[in-house]
């Protein structure tokens, strides 16, 4: 799926038939009025994280287009608990999941005994946004870019550790991918119980490097000189931080780790309902004020796509990560 310049999104990016009502007319589904009561959106992480930061404004902004959406935070197992509950819900359109790379890759590729099959048990509806990760170091580390960081780490084997949001997290996978591609065999991983504690230790100089998700907080610390972002794991520079180079630009062509976030439904949800939610979301994504809200939060927008296109994209990401995770030998159970 080709990622587009974020600011080129607009009403013209949504096909006229989709918004004109051939795919969706509010309250006029063939199988009856939908929705005729509030829709539950499961956010599979505690309040305050990236998923929650996207989910709450989405629920508020989608109301005039779809109806009332109630957020339910169900954290645990790297998003697996909430996602599993979504798969066990009635496929009637009244339970949706805010899922993404974290829920899908963790469950499909990192567990010996997954609690659900993200491909078979969840139906991709529509993308909302994605986040990139940063490769950040404490200011005391004498490296201004990835090349200097790799050289410094190789010159100090075993002494340059990096932190992540936890064992098996997408942050962890991005860090291990850097190690593989740069030949950093001796760069210890320090797993934290979330990105917050890791960031605290990085700022205090307790660890030399961290792979956090790009957030406003991380960006503010970078611009204040409290940490230094050497690269972002995105295919192109972020709209919110165009001054920061990508790992791709610095010679690591496949060091791309987007944490895509979108709307999913339990498998078996009727197609008219899938189309209804998709059309409402695409119309919301075409709104420039909503685009600006996401971009200001350091999120990147996904291209406007149909449910079938989004399904292909999600499956392609699992396919891309599968051999990488196998090479890493990482399991979380």
C-alpha positions in Angstrom: 0.0 0.0 0.0 1.6 3.3 -1.1 1.6 5.9 1.6 0.6 9.4 0.4 1.5 12.8 1.4 -0.8 13.4 4.4 -1.9 16.9 3.5 -3.1 15.8 0.1 -6.0 14.0 1.7 -9.3 15.7 1.1 -12.8 15.1 0.0 -11.6 14.4 -3.5 -9.8 11.4 -2.1 -13.1 9.6 -1.4 -14.9 8.2 -4.3 -18.2 9.9 -5.0 -20.3 6.7 -5.1 -19.0 5.8 -1.6 -20.1 9.0 -0.1 -23.1 9.6 -2.3 -24.9 6.6 -0.8 -24.4 3.7 -3.1 -22.4 1.9 -0.4 -23.9 3.6 2.6 -26.9 5.7 3.5 -27.2 6.4 7.2 -30.2 4.5 8.6 -31.0 2.9 5.3 -29.2 -0.5 5.4 -30.9 -3.3 3.6 -30.8 -5.4 6.8 -32.5 -2.7 8.9 -31.5 0.6 10.5 -27.8 0.6 11.6 -26.9 1.6 14.1 -30.0 2.0 16.2 -28.1 1.9 19.6 -24.6 2.9 20.7 -21.7 1.0 19.2 -18.9 -0.3 21.5 -15.3 0.3 20.4 -12.9 -1.9 22.3 -9.5 -0.1 22.8 -7.2 -3.0 23.8 -4.9 -0.9 25.9 -5.3 1.2 29.0 -6.2 4.9 28.8 -3.4 7.3 27.8 -1.6 5.4 25.2 -1.5 5.8 21.4 -4.5 3.7 20.7 -6.6 5.5 23.3 -5.3 8.8 22.0 -6.7 7.9 18.6 -9.8 6.1 19.8 -11.4 8.9 21.9 -11.3 11.7 19.3 -12.4 9.2 16.6 -15.5 8.2 18.7 -16.4 11.9 19.2 -15.8 12.9 15.5 -17.6 9.9 14.0 -20.8 10.5 15.9 -22.5 12.7 13.3 -21.6 10.2 10.6 -22.3 6.9 12.2 -23.9 7.4 15.7 -22.8 7.1 19.3 -19.6 5.2 19.9 -18.7 4.2 23.5 -15.1 3.5 24.3 -14.2 0.4 26.4 -10.6 0.1 27.4 -9.6 -3.6 27.9 -5.8 -3.8 28.4 -3.6 -6.8 28.9 -1.2 -9.1 26.9 0.0 -6.4 24.5 -3.6 -5.8 23.3 -4.4 -9.5 23.1 -7.0 -9.6 25.8 -9.2 -6.8 24.3 -8.7 -8.1 20.8 -9.7 -11.6 21.9 -12.9 -10.3 23.5 -13.8 -8.5 20.3 -13.5 -11.8 18.3 -15.9 -13.5 20.8 -18.5 -10.7 20.4 -21.6 -11.0 18.3 -20.8 -10.0 14.7 -23.7 -7.5 14.5 -21.8 -4.3 14.2 -22.3 -3.2 17.8 -18.8 -4.3 18.9 -15.8 -2.9 17.0 -12.1 -3.2 17.7 -9.4 -0.5 17.4 -6.8 -2.9 16.3 -3.5 -2.8 14.5 0.0 -4.0 14.0 0.5 -4.6 17.8 -2.6 -6.8 18.2 -2.1 -8.7 15.0 1.6 -9.3 14.9 1.9 -10.1 18.5 -0.9 -12.7 18.4 -0.1 -14.2 15.0 3.7 -14.3 15.1 4.9 -14.1 18.7 2.7 -16.6 20.5 3.1 -20.4 20.4 -0.5 -20.8 21.3 -2.4 -17.7 20.1 -5.8 -17.1 21.7 -7.3 -16.1 18.3 -6.4 -15.9 14.7 -6.3 -12.2 13.7 -6.7 -13.0 10.0 -9.6 -15.4 10.3 -11.3 -14.0 13.4 -11.2 -10.3 12.6 -12.5 -8.4 9.6 -10.5 -5.3 8.7 -12.8 -2.3 8.0 -10.8 0.8 7.5 -7.5 2.4 8.5 -7.3 5.5 10.7 -3.6 6.3 11.2 -0.3 4.8 12.0 2.6 5.6 14.3 6.3 5.3 13.7 9.0 4.5 16.2 12.0 6.6 17.1 15.6 5.4 17.6 16.6 7.7 20.4 19.7 8.1 22.5 20.7 10.0 25.6 22.6 13.2 24.8 25.8 11.7 26.3 26.0 9.1 23.5 28.4 10.5 20.9 26.3 9.8 17.9 24.4 12.3 15.6 23.0 9.7 13.2 22.6 5.9 12.8 26.0 5.4 11.2 27.8 7.0 14.2 25.6 5.1 16.6 26.3 1.7 15.0 30.0 2.5 15.0 29.9 3.5 18.6 28.0 0.4 19.6 30.4 -1.9 17.8 33.3 -0.2 19.5 31.7 -0.8 22.9 30.3 -4.4 22.7 27.8 -5.2 25.4 27.9 -1.7 26.9 25.2 0.0 24.7 21.8 -1.4 25.7 18.5 -0.2 24.4 15.1 -0.2 26.0 11.6 -0.9 24.6 8.0 -0.9 25.8 8.3 -4.6 26.6 9.4 -8.0 25.4 7.7 -8.8 22.1 6.4 -5.3 21.6 6.6 -3.7 18.2 9.2 -1.4 19.7 11.3 -4.5 20.6 10.9 -5.9 17.1 12.0 -2.6 15.5 15.1 -2.6 17.8 16.0 -6.2 17.0 15.5 -5.5 13.3 18.1 -2.7 13.6 20.5 -5.1 15.3 20.1 -7.6 12.6 20.6 -5.2 9.7 23.4 -3.3 11.3 25.2 -6.4 12.6 24.9 -5.4 16.2 25.2 -8.8 17.8 26.0 -7.4 21.3 23.5 -4.7 22.1 21.4 -5.9 25.1 17.7 -5.4 25.2 16.1 -3.9 28.3 12.3 -4.5 28.3 10.2 -2.1 30.3 6.6 -2.4 31.5 5.5 0.2 28.9 7.2 3.1 27.2 6.8 5.6 30.0 9.3 4.0 32.4 11.8 3.5 29.6 11.6 7.1 28.6 12.1 8.2 32.2 15.3 6.1 32.4 16.6 7.4 29.1 16.1 11.0 30.2 17.9 10.2 33.4 20.8 8.5 31.6 20.1 5.1 33.1 20.0 3.6 29.6 21.9 4.9 26.6 19.2 4.2 23.9 15.5 3.6 23.6 13.0 2.7 20.8 9.8 4.5 21.8 6.8 5.2 19.7 6.8 8.7 18.3 4.7 10.9 20.5 4.5 14.6 21.2 6.3 14.0 24.5 9.2 12.3 22.8 9.4 15.0 20.1 9.4 17.7 22.7 12.2 16.1 24.6 14.2 15.8 21.4 13.7 19.5 20.5 14.6 20.5 24.0 17.9 18.5 23.8 17.0 16.1 26.6 17.3 13.2 24.1 18.4 12.8 20.5 16.3 11.1 17.9 18.7 9.6 15.3 16.0 8.2 13.0 12.3 7.2 12.7 11.2 3.8 11.4 9.0 5.2 8.7 9.2 5.0 4.9 9.3 8.8 4.7 9.8 11.7 7.1 7.0 12.5 9.5 4.7 15.4 8.8 5.0 16.5 12.5 8.8 16.3 12.4 10.2 16.8 8.9 13.6 17.6 10.3 14.2 14.1 11.6 15.6 11.6 9.0 14.3 8.1 8.5 16.3 4.9 8.9 15.7 4.3 5.2 17.5 7.5 4.3 20.5 6.4 6.4 21.0 3.1 4.5 18.5 0.7 6.2 16.0 0.2 3.4 13.8 -2.3 5.2 13.9 -0.7 8.7 10.3 0.3 8.4 8.0 -0.5 11.3 4.6 1.2 11.1 2.2 0.5 13.9 -0.9 0.8 11.8 -4.2 1.4 13.7 -7.6 0.9 12.3 -11.1 -0.3 12.8 -11.9 -4.1 12.8 -15.0 -6.1 13.4 -15.6 -9.8 14.5 -15.6 -12.1 11.5 -19.0 -12.7 10.1 -20.2 -9.1 10.5 -22.6 -8.4 7.6 -21.1 -6.7 4.6 -23.6 -3.8 4.6 -22.4 -2.9 8.2 -18.7 -3.2 7.2 -19.4 -0.8 4.3 -21.4 1.6 6.6 -18.5 1.9 9.1 -15.9 2.2 6.3 -17.8 4.9 4.5 -18.3 6.9 7.7 -14.6 6.6 8.6 -13.4 7.6 5.1 -15.6 10.7 5.2 -14.1 11.6 8.6 -10.5 11.0 7.3 -11.3 13.4 4.4 -12.0 16.2 6.9 -8.9 18.5 7.1 -9.5 19.5 10.7 -9.4 15.8 11.7 -6.3 15.3 9.6 -4.6 18.2 11.4 -5.7 16.8 14.8 -4.0 13.5 14.0 -0.9 15.0 12.5 -0.4 17.3 15.5 -0.4 14.2 17.7 2.6 12.9 15.6 0.3 10.3 13.9 0.4 9.7 10.1 -2.7 9.1 8.0 -3.2 6.0 6.0 -4.4 6.3 2.4 -8.1 6.1 1.9 -8.9 2.5 1.2 -11.8 0.1 0.8 -12.3 -2.8 3.3 -10.8 -5.2 0.8 -7.7 -3.0 0.2 -7.2 -2.6 4.0 -7.5 -6.4 4.4 -4.8 -6.9 1.8 -2.6 -4.4 3.5 -3.0 -6.0 7.0 -2.2 -9.4 5.6 0.8 -8.1 3.7 2.3 -6.6 6.9 1.9 -10.0 8.6 3.6 -11.6 5.6 6.4 -9.1 5.7 7.1 -9.6 9.5 6.8 -13.4 9.5 10.4 -14.2 8.3 11.8 -11.4 10.3 10.3 -12.6 13.5 11.3 -16.2 12.7 14.9 -15.0 12.3 14.8 -13.2 15.6 13.5 -16.3 17.4 11.3 -14.2 19.7 8.4 -15.8 21.5 6.3 -14.3 24.4 4.8 -17.5 25.8 
